[in-house]
Amino acid sequence: MRSMHRPHSTFSAPGVVGVLTELLRLPRRGAKGRGRPVGLVAALLAATFAVLMVPSAAQAASVDPADGPLYADGVVRFSGTCASDPGVDYLDVDLTFSDPAYDRTGIARVDGTTWTAASGSLGSDEALTMTATIDCGDGAGPASRTFDLLAPSLDLVLTVGTEAGVCATTTSIEVTAGTPVYWCYTATSLSGREFNVEVLEDDVDGTILDETMNGMPPGGTLDTVSLGIELTTTPDADMTRTGTWTVLACDGACYRSLDATATATVTVVAEGSTTTTTEDPAESAPTETPAPPAAPATPVVATPNFTG
């Protein structure tokens, strides 16, 4: 029956030790070749014992790299392997951080020679490093790995274009006066936590999202177009739009938040003006029309003078 929890254990092989002990007690035979020298037997058994007791480097315990970006405000999940089945369901994992205030002992769930662990919720607003150390108790010694945890943040982009129902890819455009333009806010969570409340305000429409509960999981994205919100203006002069998006984690009271600000601009140009001119090199050069030939000159005839 497997033990439920063993923080640390040591490898032993009493059977091998017993055999070695008994063989070393063999009486020394005579010198007439009727038996092997005890020294040779001991050397052979010692070599065998060393092979059995020391695991190869390929079997060493390990802590594997974690998937994706890791954030200091969430839960860090990681895994690894033991050199052999430790015979327990759980092992302790020592977690040490660049800020000792976060140091703790985690629990790894063991399944054969593999294990999985989690740090528990961290809640830091600053970047951290976390070193995880585990001893499977299989003779391979402790294994460790250091993880870089990013500071959480919210990424916000405001784009503007002339097509309705889509988020443009440009943050500034030029249009003629009276052209409708369409704005789109896109927020992306760079955090290990889930946020469930959103607030969006800007200097044109005021409050756009008023503590709405759309939900944003770790790494999730929301945008105003996909939320069914159309933000449009028809500028007659240059304009700039600036907005701030805030996400909050609330359970009764709100206990965590992230926010970001973004800006986009529209420049109004004169009707018919062009901002850039690109000449197509494939166009042929203009053909010159030859001038018409000059009219022939009228001959001058001399009139004889008969006066005399």
C-alpha positions in Angstrom: 0.0 0.0 0.0 1.4 3.4 -1.0 2.1 6.0 1.7 0.0 9.2 1.3 2.8 11.6 2.0 6.5 11.4 2.4 8.4 14.7 2.3 11.8 13.1 2.3 13.0 9.5 2.1 16.3 7.7 1.5 17.1 4.9 -0.9 18.2 1.6 0.7 18.9 -2.0 -0.5 19.1 -4.3 2.5 19.2 -7.3 0.4 22.2 -6.2 -1.5 24.0 -5.1 1.7 23.3 -8.4 3.4 24.6 -10.4 0.5 27.8 -8.3 0.4 28.3 -8.7 4.2 27.9 -12.4 4.1 30.3 -12.9 1.2 32.9 -10.8 2.9 32.7 -13.1 5.8 33.8 -16.1 3.7 36.8 -18.0 5.3 40.1 -17.5 3.6 40.9 -20.7 1.6 44.4 -22.2 1.4 47.0 -21.0 -0.9 47.0 -24.1 -3.1 44.4 -22.7 -5.6 41.4 -24.4 -4.0 39.4 -21.1 -3.8 39.3 -17.5 -5.0 41.1 -14.9 -2.9 38.6 -13.0 -0.7 40.0 -9.7 -1.9 39.0 -10.4 -5.5 35.5 -11.4 -4.5 35.2 -8.3 -2.4 36.3 -6.0 -5.3 33.8 -7.6 -7.7 30.9 -7.3 -5.3 31.8 -3.7 -4.4 31.7 -2.8 -8.1 28.3 -4.5 -8.4 27.0 -2.7 -5.3 28.1 0.7 -6.7 26.2 0.1 -9.9 23.0 -0.9 -8.0 23.2 2.0 -5.6 24.0 5.0 -7.9 21.4 6.0 -10.5 22.6 7.0 -13.9 22.6 10.7 -15.0 19.8 9.9 -17.5 17.6 8.8 -14.6 18.1 11.9 -12.4 15.1 13.6 -11.0 14.0 16.8 -12.9 11.8 19.9 -12.8 10.5 20.6 -16.2 10.1 24.0 -17.9 6.6 25.5 -17.5 4.4 26.3 -20.5 3.7 29.9 -21.6 4.4 33.2 -19.9 4.2 33.1 -16.1 2.9 36.0 -14.1 3.7 37.0 -10.5 0.1 37.6 -9.5 -1.3 34.2 -10.4 -0.7 30.5 -9.8 2.4 28.9 -11.2 1.9 25.3 -12.3 4.9 23.0 -13.1 5.8 19.3 -13.2 8.8 16.9 -13.3 10.0 13.4 -12.9 11.6 11.2 -10.3 14.4 8.7 -11.1 12.1 5.9 -9.8 8.6 5.6 -8.2 9.0 7.1 -4.7 6.1 5.0 -3.4 4.0 7.9 -2.1 1.1 10.0 -3.4 2.5 13.4 -2.4 5.9 15.1 -2.0 6.9 18.5 -0.6 8.2 21.1 -2.9 10.3 24.0 -1.5 9.5 27.3 -3.2 11.9 30.2 -2.7 11.4 33.6 -4.3 13.5 36.7 -5.0 11.2 38.4 -2.4 11.4 36.1 0.7 8.0 37.2 1.8 6.6 34.8 -0.8 8.6 31.7 0.3 6.5 28.6 1.0 6.2 24.8 0.8 4.1 23.4 -2.0 2.7 20.0 -2.5 3.5 17.8 -5.6 1.0 15.1 -6.6 2.9 11.9 -7.6 1.8 9.4 -10.2 4.4 6.7 -10.7 7.6 8.5 -11.6 5.9 11.8 -12.6 4.6 14.6 -10.4 2.7 17.9 -10.8 2.7 20.9 -8.5 1.3 24.4 -8.1 2.6 27.4 -6.2 -0.7 28.6 -4.9 -1.9 32.1 -5.6 0.9 34.6 -5.3 -0.7 38.1 -5.8 2.5 40.1 -6.5 2.3 43.3 -8.6 6.1 43.1 -9.2 8.2 40.7 -11.2 9.6 37.7 -9.2 11.9 34.7 -9.6 10.8 31.4 -8.1 13.0 28.4 -7.5 11.3 25.1 -7.0 13.2 22.3 -5.3 12.0 18.7 -4.8 13.6 15.6 -3.4 11.9 12.4 -4.6 13.8 10.3 -2.0 15.0 7.9 -4.7 18.8 8.5 -4.3 19.0 10.9 -7.2 19.2 13.9 -4.9 17.1 17.1 -5.0 16.2 18.6 -8.4 15.4 22.3 -8.9 14.6 24.9 -11.5 14.2 28.7 -11.4 11.2 30.4 -13.2 10.9 34.0 -14.2 7.6 35.5 -13.2 6.5 38.7 -15.1 4.8 41.7 -13.5 1.1 41.6 -14.4 -0.3 44.3 -16.7 -3.1 45.2 -19.1 -2.4 45.9 -22.8 -4.8 48.4 -24.5 -4.8 49.4 -28.2 -7.2 52.0 -29.8 -7.5 51.7 -33.6 -9.5 53.8 -36.1 -10.6 53.1 -39.7 -13.3 53.8 -42.2 -15.0 50.4 -42.2 -17.9 49.6 -39.7 -18.1 46.4 -37.8 -14.4 45.6 -37.6 -11.4 46.6 -35.6 -9.0 48.5 -37.9 -5.3 47.9 -37.7 -4.3 51.6 -37.8 -3.9 54.0 -34.9 -4.0 57.2 -37.1 -5.6 57.9 -40.4 -6.2 60.8 -42.9 -9.7 61.4 -44.2 -11.6 64.2 -45.9 -14.1 66.2 -43.9 -17.5 64.5 -43.4 -16.1 60.9 -43.7 -17.4 58.6 -40.9 -14.7 56.9 -38.9 -15.0 53.9 -36.6 -13.0 53.4 -33.4 -12.2 50.1 -31.6 -10.7 49.5 -28.2 -8.9 46.1 -27.7 -7.8 45.1 -24.2 -5.6 42.0 -23.5 -4.8 40.7 -20.0 -1.1 40.0 -19.3 -1.9 38.4 -15.9 -2.2 35.1 -14.2 -5.5 36.1 -12.6 -9.1 36.1 -13.9 -10.9 39.5 -14.0 -14.7 39.6 -14.1 -15.6 43.4 -14.2 -14.7 46.0 -16.9 -14.9 49.8 -16.9 -14.1 51.8 -20.1 -14.1 55.6 -20.3 -12.9 58.1 -22.9 -12.8 61.8 -23.7 -15.4 61.6 -26.5 -18.2 59.3 -25.3 -17.6 59.3 -21.6 -18.5 56.0 -19.9 -18.6 53.2 -22.5 -18.4 50.2 -20.1 -19.9 50.8 -16.7 -18.8 47.9 -14.5 -20.0 45.3 -17.0 -19.2 41.6 -16.3 -18.0 40.0 -19.5 -15.1 38.2 -17.8 -11.4 38.1 -18.9 -9.4 35.0 -18.1 -5.6 35.0 -17.9 -4.3 36.0 -21.3 -7.8 36.8 -22.5 -8.9 39.6 -24.9 -11.9 41.8 -25.2 -12.7 44.5 -27.8 -15.6 46.9 -28.2 -16.6 45.6 -31.6 -17.0 42.0 -30.4 -19.0 43.4 -27.5 -21.5 45.0 -29.9 -20.4 48.6 -29.2 -20.1 50.9 -32.2 -17.9 54.0 -31.7 -18.2 56.3 -34.6 -17.7 60.0 -35.4 -17.7 62.2 -38.5 -15.0 64.7 -38.0 -14.7 68.1 -39.8 -11.4 68.8 -38.2 -8.4 66.9 -36.8 -9.3 65.0 -33.6 -7.6 62.7 -31.1 -9.4 60.2 -28.9 -8.0 58.8 -25.6 -9.6 56.2 -23.4 -8.8 54.1 -20.2 -9.9 50.5 -19.8 -9.9 49.0 -16.2 -10.4 45.3 -15.3 -11.3 44.3 -11.8 -11.4 41.0 -9.8 -14.5 41.3 -7.6 -16.2 38.9 -5.2 -18.5 41.2 -3.3 -15.8 43.7 -2.9 -13.2 44.3 -5.7 -9.7 43.3 -4.5 -7.5 43.6 -7.6 -7.4 45.7 -10.8 -5.3 46.5 -13.8 -5.7 49.5 -16.2 -4.2 50.9 -19.4 -4.7 54.0 -21.6 -4.6 54.3 -25.4 -4.9 57.1 -28.0 -5.7 57.3 -31.7 -5.9 60.2 -34.1 -7.7 61.4 -37.3 -6.3 64.0 -39.6 -8.8 65.8 -41.9 -7.3 66.8 -45.3 -8.7 68.9 -48.1 -11.0 67.3 -50.7 -9.1 65.8 -53.5 -5.7 66.1 -51.9 -3.3 63.2 -51.8 -0.9 62.4 -49.1 1.5 60.3 -51.1 2.1 59.9 -54.8 3.7 56.7 -56.1 4.7 56.5 -59.7 4.2 53.1 -61.3 7.5 52.2 -63.1 5.6 49.9 -65.5 3.9 52.9 -67.1 5.4 53.9 -70.5 6.9 57.4 -70.9 4.6 59.9 -72.7 4.9 59.9 -76.5 6.0 63.2 -78.0 3.9 64.5 -80.9 6.1 65.9 -83.7 5.5 69.5 -84.8 3.8 69.9 -88.2 6.2 70.8 -91.1 6.6 74.5 -91.8 4.7 75.8 -94.9 6.9 76.4 -97.9 8.1 79.9 -98.4 6.5 82.0 -101.2 9.0 82.6 -104.0 10.0 86.2 -104.7 9.9 87.2 -108.4 12.0 90.2 -109.5 10.2 92.8 -111.8 12.4 94.2 -114.6 12.7 98.0 -114.7 12.3 99.3 -118.4 12.6 103.0 -117.7 15.4 104.5 -119.0 
